[in-house]
Every structure is written in C-alpha cells, then in structure tokens.
Amino acid sequence: MGRSGDFLDHFWMPFTDNSAFRESPRLIARAGGIRYETDDGRSILDAMCGLMCSPAGHGRPEIAEAVHRQLLTLSFAPAFQHAHPDAFVLAERLCGLMPDGLDHVFFTNSGSESVETALKMALLYHHRRGETQRTRFVGRERSYHGVNFGGMSVGGIAPNRDGFGVGLPGVVHMRHTLLPDVHFQRGQPPHGAELADDLERFCNSLGGDNIAACIVEPVAGSTGVLVPPVGYLERLREICDAHGILLIFDEVITGFGRLAENFGAQRFGVTPDLLATAKGLTNGVIPMGAVVASERVHAAITGGREGVEFYHGYTYSGHPVACAAAIATLEIFEREGLVARARELEDHFLDAVFSLAELPVVTDVRGIGMMAAVDLAPLDAPGARGLQMIQELWDAGVLVKFTGDTFLMGPALTIDATEIDEIVGRIREVLKRCA
C-alpha cells in the first residue's frame, strides 16, 4: 500500500515527541534475533529486546507457527462463564515458574491491566475479610506501574500523573532507593535497607490497618534500574506481615529471566502476596499479562461464595492466540535454558556496561542480572541529552531506551558475548563524541 503525503500524521504515538519524530522518523520494518531492520534496510542492534518484552529474541518461528495454528483452530473464545483448555494449561505452567505459594493466575492483556487487577484484588481481599477500612495504597517514588488510573496513582513518576487529576485517593509514596552516596554500584547496594521503614512510618501516621497493599517493582526498571539495597525487600515483607498489608510485586520487567532467575521474587528470596507480570510472557508477540495470587488471597476472595466471585475481567482475558504464544514462549525458555543462560551472561554483560564508566559524559552506571542503566551528564534542559542520544545511537545502529538523560539496556537472553561487546562498542564510540 502506498504512503500518502501525511503518512506520519495519523498515528498518535505513546510517550513520544510526535512532532520531533515526524522530522526524523525511526521506522522499524523487520526483526530477527537481536537485530531490527529499518524500513530503508539498515541493521539496528536491539539492546532492549523491544521494551524488555522479547527475551527469546525476535522472529521465533516456533511462536509464529503456534499462533498460526491457533488462529486456524480457535481465534477467540469468551472467558466469561466459558473457557478454552489452553488457558488452564498456561496457568499451570506459569505457576510452575513461581515461588512456592503463588498458584492462582488471572490473565490480563498488559502490565497496566495486571497492576489494576492486583490493586482490585487487594481491596477485595480485605473487604471479604471484613476489613473494609483498608483502602489506602503505598507506592514508591520513581516507580512505574503502567498508565491506567490505579497504576498511575501508585506510580511515582510525576509527569505520568500531571494533568490527569488526583487519581486514586489515599495513595502515599515511599522514598526511592537511588542513594545519593552510592555510584557505579553493581548489584545490590550494601546499605539503605532502612528506606523500607518509610512503610512503617506510614503505618504509624495513617494506621497500618487502613492500608490495603504496598506495591513495588523488585528493581525499578523504567526509571533507570534502581536496584534494592540488601535487606530492603525483606524489610518490606516483615512490615507488611506485621500490619496485615498485602505486598504486591510488579514484575512486568523483572520477570522471565531478566534478573537471571524466573522472577525477581526468586532472585531476592522474597515472596509477595500478588505478582503482576506481562511483557516476556508471550515474548512480546501478542499482548498478554497475568496476576498470580497466593492461596490466601484467592481463598479470601472466592472461598465459600456462590455465583460470580470477582466482578472483574477483560474481553480478551486468556485469549486463545495469546495463550498459544505464551505456551510456545515458555517451551523455548525451557528447551534453551534461557534463565540459566542469563546467569552465565550476567557477569560479561555487566562488565561490558560498567566499562562505560570511564567516559567523562557518564555520571553513573547501575545494573543487575541482564538489565542496566547509564546516567549521562545533562545538557541545559533536563532530558535534552537523552533526546539527542536517541537519534545518535540510532544512527550508529543501536536501539536503547531513554528515560530523561538515562539510557536502559536489557537485551534478549539469546544474545552472545560477542554481540554484547558489539553493542557496547558502538555506544562507546557515540558517547566519546559527547562534550
């Protein structure tokens, strides 16, 4: 199909300076492995596996074939009062990847929907137990929990809330875990666990019996890979248990091998009551998310009730084509040992990224598992350096994700050491030119 003169005018792009994009469009036409190809035929090394949603690499024929077969067999089935078998198969397999105690799956279509669902589960859990006063949520500064009203409210990135009203009432935010005296920290900072005591202070000032849940990303991803200090998540778990508060982990980014374990819960040895996920579940092929609940939460909401137990869900919950993509993705993970591969690659990946610390423009580097962030010295306006670097790195054949003046890296787990070095080498050459 031909392109009209206003070809770029009609798609309103998310989280994008649309006018600037139209001046210099970055259009992706094809993908395979860890590489994209532009519409004019240039190869781009993908250092983000999309948006950290394609951990098995792009263009997997196994997933495409599974989707094709499913489209020809059953392209849609209602999830309200009816179901198809693969939704149950997938739920069982997903529970097999979870820490012990998380064993009930509710399917959604995105990370944002997973967070909304988890928040509603938390409220309903307390309501069914007779603690209807528990309506407050505790989030954290610099956290990202999607863009629906619940996720926007518990999220801690101010521009994501600006202009959209007050959001959910009664939400408070703990301090973030980027410590001012810790720089170029690989893995968990050795101190800072006391930041979790912000939750205890909220319990003291607001009443712990008024708080429904505390939600955190095990590693805050989109804001710049903020790794939790040693003992921090354990302390949150202790405080939640002491006050009857549910702990929600948003593992939309940190799931499916990103931290060299199935999920961040296993990497840090802390099990939440609710775990929200998406992205890598289908390798980014079909939109899908999930919330995995503990038996305690599931039983409180559903136990002993007749009729509909949870007045919540989506037209596409457990969509058969998404289930087919997810099952094929999990089979790739198992067959190719991608979580073990992430473990083997972690040191080389972090060595390569931290080697950028010697460049004058680099002000900080953080990383754990197969995710890392690099802070760059700002220009006159906040974020101006990042906007400049997006284009320069693209021109150099590398795709990363920028948040302000910080860029994120989270490549596919199928990458090899040579490809890691090639990506970092190209980034290095671009950053060396920065004044």
N, C-alpha and C positions, 0 to 999 in steps of 0.2 A: 504494500500500500504506500502510495506517495505521501510526502510530507508537505503540508501547506506552509505558507509564509509565517503563520503564527503557531507553528508546531509546538513550541515550548510554552505557550500562553495558558493552556487549559488545565494542566496538572498542577495542583496546588501542593507543593512538596512539603513534607513534615520536617520540622527542625532545620529549616534551610533558609538562607538569604536568597529568596527566589529571583529577585532582580539581578543579583550578582551572578547567580547560576546561569541565567539566560545569556549574560555577557560572555561567559566562558564555561559552557556545559561540559560535564564529565559524564559521558554516556557509556554504559556497560552493555555489551551485546551478547557475550558468551562467557562461559566459565568451565574450567576443568581442573581438578586437583587443587592446588593452592594459587591458581592464576585466573585472573579475569582477562577478557579481551575487549577493547573498546570498540565502538561502532566504526571507527576508522582503522581497526586492525592492529592497534598497539597492545602489547602484552603488559599486564599490571600484576605485580606480586601482591597477593592479598595477605596482609599482616593481621587481619581482623576476622578472618573466615566469615565474611559478610559483616554482621554485627555480633560476633561471637556466637553465631547460631548454626554454623556448618562445621562442626568439629570433625566430621568424617570426610571433609573435603568436598569440593563442588563436583557436580556431574556424575554422581554414583549411579551406574546403570541398574544396580540391584534395587534401589529405591524407585527409580523411574519405572522399572518393569512391574514392581509390586503395585504402584499407583495405577499403571495401565490396566493390569488385571482386575483391580478393584473397580475401576471405572466401568469396565465391561460387565462386571458381575453385579455390583450394588453400588450405585453412585451416591445414594442418600437413603438414610433410614431415620425416622423420628426417634429421639431419645426420651420423649415424654411418654411414659406408660408402655413403651416398646423399646426394643434394643436389637443389636446385631451381635453375633458371637465375638468378633474381634475386639470389641470394646472391653470385654471381660478378660480376654487373652492378654491384651496390652496392660490392663490394670494389674493383673497378677505379675507380669514380667517387671513392671515398673516397681512394684512393691519389693520385688526381689533385689533391687538395687539400693533400697533404702536402709537406714539404720533400723535395728530392731525396734518395734513398737509403732512404726508408721506403716499402716497396712490397709488404708481405705482411700481410694482415688476418686476424685471428682474432676471431670475433664472440662476444660475451657478452650478458648481459641487464641490466647495471647498471654503474655506476662501481666499486662494490665488487668485483664479479666481474672487471672489467677489471684492477684492481690485483692481485688474487690471481693472475690469469693471467700478468701481466707478471712478477711475482716468481718464479713457477714456471718461466717461460721463461728467466729469468736463471740460475736454479740449473741447469737442464738444459743450457743453453748451455755453461757451464763444465764440467759433468760429461762431456758428449760430447767435449769437447776435452781430457779427461784431468786437469783441474784440480778434482778432487773436493773439495779442501780449501776451496774458495771457497763458504762457506755463510753468511757474515755479510752483513747489510744495514745501510746507513746511511740514516737518515731525518733529519727536521728537527723541532725544537721548533715547536709551534703549527701543525703541518701536519695536514691531514685527508685520509686516503686510504681512506675507507669504513669499514665496521664488521665485516667478516669478520676472521678471526684474523690473517691476514697484514697487511691494511691497518690494523687496529687496532694492531698491533705496530710497524710503521714510522711510523705516525701519531704526532704529537707533542702530542695534546690529552689530558691526564691523565684527566679524568673519563670519557673514552671507553674507558679501559682499567681503571678502578677496578672491582674485584670480579670481573674475568674472568681472573685468574691472570697468569702471567708472559708469555703469548703466545709468539711465536717467540723462541727463544734467540738470543743473539749480536747483537741489534739495538742500535745506538747512534745517538744523535741529535746533529746539529749544532745550533748556536745559530740562533734565528730571526733574521730580518732587519729587525725593527722597532727602529730605532736610537733610543736614549734622547735623543739630542740633535737629532733630526730631527722636526719637527712641521709639519703643514699642507703636506706635500710633494706636489706634483702631478707624476705620472710617477715616474721612477726617481730615488732619492736619489743625489747625486753622489759620495758616498763610502760605504764599507762593503764593498767587494769582498773585503777581507781576511777577512771572515767565512767565505768559502769555504775558507780554509786549515784550518778545522776538519777537513775531509775529509783533508787532508794529514797532520794530526796523528794521526788515527785510523790512517792507513796506517803511520805511524811506530811507533805504540804497539801496534797489533794485527797489523800485517803487511798491506801492500797486497794481497799475493797470497792473503789469506784472505777478502777482501771480494768478494762477487758483484756487488752493484749499489748505487748511490746513487739514491734516489728523492726528487724534489721536485715541487711544483707551481711552474710558472714564476712565477705570482703566487699566493701562499697565499690562497685565497678564503674559505672558511667561517669562518676565524679572524679575518677583518677586513681583507681586501685588503692584504696585505703585499707591496709591490712590490719586486723585487730591485734592489739597488744597481747602478749602472753597472759592468760588468765582472764581476759576481758569477757569472752563469751561464756566461760564457766561462771563468772560472777553474775552475769545477766540471768543465767539459768537458776542460780541459787536464789536471787531476789524474786524472780517470778514464782518459784515454788513456795517461798516463804509467804507470799501475799496472794496466792491463788490466781496469778496472772498467767495467761497463755503466752507462750513465746512462739513467734512466727519468724521463720527464716525465708527471706526472698532469695531463692536460688535460681532465678531466671538466667543469670550469667554464670554463677559459680557451679552449676550442675553439669553433669555429663562429662567428667574428666578434666574440667578446666583447672581444678586445683590438684590434679594428679590423684584424685580419689573420685568415687562416683559422685559424691556431693560434698560441699563444704562441711556439712554436719559430721561426716566421717573424717575429713582432714583435721578438724579441730576437736573431735571427740565430744561434741555437744549435740544432743538430740532435741529438736524443737517439738512443739505440740502440733504445729501445722507447717508444711513446707510447700512453698509455691514455686513452680517451675514452668518452663516453656522452651523457646529457642531451640536448643540442641535435641529436644525430644524427637523431632522429625528431621533433624539435620537442616532445618530451615526450608524444607521443600514445600510443606503445607502448613499453614498457621495452626498451631495447637499448643495448649498449655494444660497444666494439671495442678491440683492441690492434693497433697497426700496428708491425711489426718491420722492422728493417733486413735487407738481403740477407745480411749477415754472420751475424746471429743465426739467421735462417731456415735458411741453408745448414748451419750447425754442427749444428742440431737434426735436420734432415731429410735432409741430403745423404748419399747412398750407403747408405741404410738400406733394408732390406726389411721389409714389414709395417707395423704401426702405429708412427708416428714420435713421437707426442706423446700420452701417455696422460692426456688432459685434455679437458674439454669439458662442455657443458651440454645437457640435453634440448632447450632452446629456442635453441641457438646458430644464428644465421642464420635465425630464424623467418620464414616467408614473409610473414606480415602485417606484422611489424616491418620487413622489407626493403622492402615496398611503401610503408610510411610514410616510411622513410628516403629512398628514391629520390624520392618526391614532395617531401620537405623540401628535398633538395639542388637539385631543379629550381626551387623557389621562390627559394632563395638565388641561383641563377644568373640566373634571369629578372628578379628585382627588384634585383639587385646589392646584397644586404644587407651584405656586407662593406665595399663602398665607401660605403654609406650610414652604416655605423658610423663610418668615417673622417670623414665630413662632420659627423656629430653630436657627435663626441668633445669638441671644444672647448666647444660650447654646454652639453653635459651636465655637464662638469667645472666650467665657470664657475658653473652653477646650484648644484651641490652645494657647491662651495667658498664660495659666498656665505653658507652657514650658519655659517661660521667666526666671524662677528661676534657670534653669540649666546652669552651667558655660560655656558649649560649645555654648550656644545660645547667639548671639550678637544682634539680633533684631527680632521683630515679627510685622507683619502688617496684616490687614485684614478688610474686609467689606463684608456684605452680607454673602454668602456661599463660599467665597474664602479667602485664607490666605497664607502668606509666612513666612518662618522661616529662618533667616540667621544663618549659623554656622561658628564658628571660623575656619579660613583656616589652612591647613597644609602647608608644604614647597612650594608646587606648587599650583597655582590657580586652583580650581576645583577638586583637589585631594581628599579633604574631601567628596565632593559630590559623586565622583565615588565610594569611599569606602562605603558610607552610602546607596547608591542604593542597593548594594548587601546585606549589613547587615539588612536593613529594609525588603528586600525581604525574607531573611532567617527567619526573625521574623514574616513573614506573613502579610506584609503591602506593598502596592504599592503607592508611591508618585511620583511626577515629580521633577527632579533636574535641575536647571539652575546654573551651577557653583557650589558654596557652599551653595546655597539657595534651599530649597525644598518648593514645592507648594502643597496645598491641596484644592480640590474643589469637594466634594463628591456628589453623586446623591441626589436629593432633596427628595427622598423617604426614606432616612436614618432616623433612630430614635436616640434619645438622648443616649440610651444605646450603640448603635453601634458607635456613635461619641466617647464616653468615652473609648470604647474598642480600637479603632484606636489610639487615643492619648495616651492611657496607654501603648500600645506596642511601640509606638515611644519613649515615655519617657524612657522606660527600655533600649532601644538601646542607646539613647543619654546619659544616665547616665554612660555608659561604656566608653564614649569618653574621651580621655586625652587632 
